[in-house]
């Protein structure tokens, strides 16, 4: 099979859209479609089912996709052995990272790892919990960083730690004056910046609203943690996040955290994940072990 055709096929399967792949590679959708048709003609079978919104593999397409991913995994395992023999002088580790982990990763994990293995490079994609798990399942990333992820048989947990959600407020705001843990009713009455659905934190907040029959006062809904940090820092309202996400703001005194009297928020969990059954390259395994020791997100709270 033509490598260019199979690469295009895998990209389209991963994205679920011909147009999305065309935009990503800077080509016309008709060019991508012709490659897919050429591959189907070469193999003599339909590989993709065109739908109103994107495409999905047929049964034959799913078989081919699994075969191609297996080939990639075998080749990666071989090159990983070569990397190990060379003493990790080169190689690339691909990461899928929830936005809340980025600052922690950059500050506490990557500098030490880069100092030990300067030849290793990184490919990083950030996104929601759902996006990160999809990248792991599709072998787009070696390691994934998620919060409050639902169990998935295709993903294995390499490390996990409880990280409860806490109330975030500006130190000079009226909401920072609580002397006791904040109740769900008191929280619901505060103007809040909330993450949109698709994130582990957003799902946890929605679950708590359902359990207690309350509705948070959503003064802002955003898919960006930077927006939420700015909202809280400027005293516009509060938010609920794990403290490691705002460690820098806590250290410089622009945000304070207060405990919440909501047992469900105390069960927040961060996890480092990889695809179940995938043999990780040596560099990825070394990084995973380093992350467990160095990142604040994976340190158990007292």
C-alpha positions in Angstrom: 0.0 0.0 0.0 1.1 3.5 -0.8 2.4 5.1 2.4 1.0 8.5 1.5 -2.5 7.0 1.0 -2.5 5.1 4.3 -1.2 8.1 6.2 -4.1 10.2 4.8 -6.5 7.4 5.7 -5.3 7.3 9.3 -5.5 11.1 9.6 -9.1 11.1 8.4 -10.0 8.3 10.8 -8.5 10.1 13.7 -10.1 13.5 12.9 -13.4 12.0 11.6 -13.5 14.7 8.9 -11.9 15.1 5.4 -12.2 18.9 5.7 -10.4 19.0 9.1 -7.4 17.0 7.6 -7.3 19.2 4.5 -7.1 22.3 6.7 -4.4 20.7 8.9 -2.2 19.7 5.9 -2.9 22.8 3.8 -4.5 21.0 0.9 -7.9 21.0 -0.8 -10.5 18.5 0.5 -10.8 17.2 -3.1 -7.1 16.1 -2.9 -7.8 14.2 0.3 -10.9 12.6 -1.1 -8.9 11.4 -4.2 -6.3 9.8 -2.0 -9.0 7.9 -0.1 -10.7 6.8 -3.3 -7.4 5.6 -4.7 -6.7 3.5 -1.5 -10.2 2.0 -1.7 -9.7 1.2 -5.4 -6.3 -0.4 -4.7 -7.8 -2.6 -2.0 -11.1 -3.2 -3.8 -13.3 -2.4 -0.8 -15.0 0.5 0.8 -13.1 1.8 3.8 -15.0 4.9 4.8 -18.7 5.7 5.2 -19.5 9.3 4.3 -22.0 11.0 6.6 -23.5 14.4 6.8 -21.1 15.3 9.6 -17.7 13.7 8.7 -16.8 10.2 8.0 -16.5 6.9 9.9 -14.6 3.7 9.1 -16.5 0.8 7.7 -15.9 -2.7 9.1 -13.1 -3.1 6.5 -11.8 0.4 7.3 -11.6 -0.5 11.1 -9.6 -3.6 10.2 -7.2 -1.6 8.1 -6.9 1.1 10.8 -6.0 -1.5 13.5 -3.5 -3.1 11.2 -1.8 0.3 10.4 -1.7 1.3 14.0 -0.2 -2.1 14.9 2.5 -1.5 12.3 3.3 1.9 13.8 3.5 0.5 17.3 5.9 -2.3 16.2 8.1 0.2 14.4 8.0 2.5 17.4 9.0 -0.3 19.7 12.0 -1.1 17.4 13.1 2.5 17.4 12.6 2.7 21.2 15.1 -0.2 21.6 17.5 1.7 19.4 17.0 4.9 21.5 17.7 2.9 24.7 20.9 1.5 23.2 22.0 5.0 22.3 21.4 6.1 25.9 18.3 8.3 25.0 20.5 10.7 23.0 17.5 11.4 20.8 13.8 10.7 20.4 10.4 12.3 20.7 7.7 11.9 23.4 4.2 13.0 22.4 1.9 14.3 25.1 -1.8 15.0 25.3 -2.3 17.5 28.2 -5.3 19.0 29.9 -4.8 22.8 30.1 -4.6 22.8 33.9 -1.5 20.6 33.8 0.6 22.8 31.5 2.1 25.2 34.0 3.0 22.4 36.4 4.5 20.3 33.7 6.6 23.1 32.3 7.8 24.4 35.6 8.3 21.2 37.6 8.9 18.3 35.2 10.3 19.2 31.8 13.3 21.3 33.0 14.8 18.4 35.0 14.1 15.9 32.3 15.6 18.1 29.6 18.7 18.5 31.7 19.1 14.8 32.0 18.2 14.0 28.4 18.8 17.1 26.3 18.4 15.2 23.0 14.7 14.2 23.7 12.1 16.5 22.2 8.4 16.8 22.8 5.2 17.0 20.8 2.3 18.4 22.9 -1.4 18.9 22.2 -3.7 20.4 24.8 -7.4 19.9 25.1 -10.3 18.7 27.1 -10.4 15.4 29.0 -12.3 13.9 26.1 -9.8 15.1 23.6 -6.8 13.8 25.7 -8.4 10.3 26.0 -9.1 10.2 22.3 -5.5 11.1 21.5 -4.3 8.2 23.8 -6.7 5.8 22.2 -5.7 6.8 18.7 -2.0 6.6 19.5 -1.6 10.3 18.7 0.1 10.6 22.1 2.2 8.4 24.3 1.1 10.0 27.6 -2.1 11.8 28.7 -2.8 14.1 31.6 -6.4 14.1 32.7 -8.7 15.2 35.6 -11.7 13.2 36.7 -11.6 10.9 33.6 -14.2 8.2 33.3 -12.9 4.6 33.3 -12.0 3.4 29.8 -10.8 -0.1 28.9 -8.5 1.2 26.2 -6.6 3.4 28.7 -4.5 2.3 31.6 -3.6 4.5 34.6 0.1 4.9 35.2 -0.3 7.2 38.2 -3.2 8.9 40.0 -3.7 11.2 43.0 -6.7 12.8 44.7 -6.8 16.5 44.0 -10.0 18.1 45.4 -11.8 21.0 43.9 -11.5 24.2 46.0 -13.1 27.6 46.0 -10.9 30.2 44.2 -11.3 33.9 45.0 -9.4 37.2 44.8 -7.9 37.9 48.3 -9.5 41.3 48.4 -13.0 40.1 47.4 -16.0 39.6 49.6 -15.9 35.8 48.8 -12.5 35.4 50.5 -13.9 36.2 53.9 -15.4 32.7 54.7 -14.0 31.3 58.0 -15.6 27.9 57.5 -15.8 25.5 54.5 -18.2 26.9 51.9 -21.5 25.0 51.6 -23.1 24.1 48.2 -25.9 26.6 48.7 -23.5 29.4 49.5 -21.3 28.4 46.5 -24.3 28.3 44.1 -25.2 31.9 45.0 -21.8 33.3 44.1 -21.0 34.6 40.6 -18.8 31.9 39.1 -16.5 31.2 36.1 -17.2 27.7 35.0 -15.5 25.4 32.5 -17.6 24.3 29.6 -18.7 20.6 29.1 -16.1 18.1 27.9 -13.7 18.7 30.7 -13.4 16.5 33.8 -13.9 19.6 36.1 -17.0 20.7 34.2 -18.5 17.2 34.4 -17.9 17.1 38.2 -19.6 20.5 38.7 -22.6 19.4 36.6 -22.8 16.1 38.6 -22.8 18.1 41.9 -25.5 20.4 40.6 -27.6 17.4 39.8 -27.1 15.7 43.1 -28.0 18.7 45.2 -30.6 20.2 42.9 -28.8 23.5 42.6 -27.7 25.7 39.7 -24.5 27.5 39.9 -24.6 31.3 39.1 -22.5 31.1 35.9 -21.3 34.6 35.3 -18.8 33.2 32.8 -18.6 29.9 30.9 -15.2 29.4 29.2 -13.1 26.6 27.7 -10.0 28.4 28.8 -8.4 28.3 32.2 -6.6 31.5 31.5 -9.9 33.2 31.2 -11.1 31.8 34.5 -7.9 32.8 36.3 -8.3 36.4 35.0 -11.9 36.4 36.0 -11.0 35.4 39.6 -7.9 37.6 39.9 -9.9 40.7 38.9 -12.5 40.1 41.6 -15.4 39.4 39.2 -16.4 36.3 41.0 -15.2 32.8 42.1 -14.4 29.5 40.5 -13.8 25.9 41.6 -10.5 24.2 40.5 -7.8 22.1 42.1 -5.2 24.2 43.8 -2.3 22.9 41.6 -3.9 24.6 38.6 -3.4 28.0 40.2 -0.2 27.3 42.1 1.6 30.3 40.6 -1.3 32.7 41.5 -1.4 31.3 45.0 2.3 31.8 45.4 2.2 35.5 44.2 -0.9 36.2 46.3 -3.3 37.1 43.5 -5.7 34.1 44.2 -6.6 32.4 47.5 -8.2 29.0 47.9 -10.9 28.1 50.4 -12.2 24.6 51.3 -15.6 23.5 50.1 -18.1 21.6 52.3 -19.1 19.4 49.3 -17.9 15.8 49.7 -18.2 15.1 46.0 -15.6 17.8 45.2 -13.2 16.1 47.5 -13.0 13.1 45.2 -11.3 14.9 42.3 -8.6 12.7 40.8 -5.7 13.5 38.4 -4.3 10.7 36.3 -1.4 10.0 34.0 -2.6 7.6 31.3 -1.4 5.6 28.3 -3.1 3.3 25.9 -3.7 -0.2 27.3 -1.5 -2.7 25.5 0.9 -0.1 23.9 4.6 -0.6 24.6 5.9 2.9 25.4 9.3 4.0 24.2 12.0 4.2 26.8 11.9 8.0 26.8 8.2 8.0 27.5 8.6 5.6 30.4 11.4 7.7 31.8 9.3 10.8 31.5 6.3 9.1 33.2 8.4 8.1 36.2 9.9 11.6 36.4 6.5 13.2 36.2 5.2 11.1 39.1 8.0 12.4 41.3 8.2 16.0 40.2 4.8 17.4 39.3 2.7 19.1 42.0 -0.5 17.5 40.5 0.8 14.0 41.5 1.7 14.9 45.0 -0.9 13.7 47.6 -2.3 16.6 49.7 -1.8 16.4 53.5 
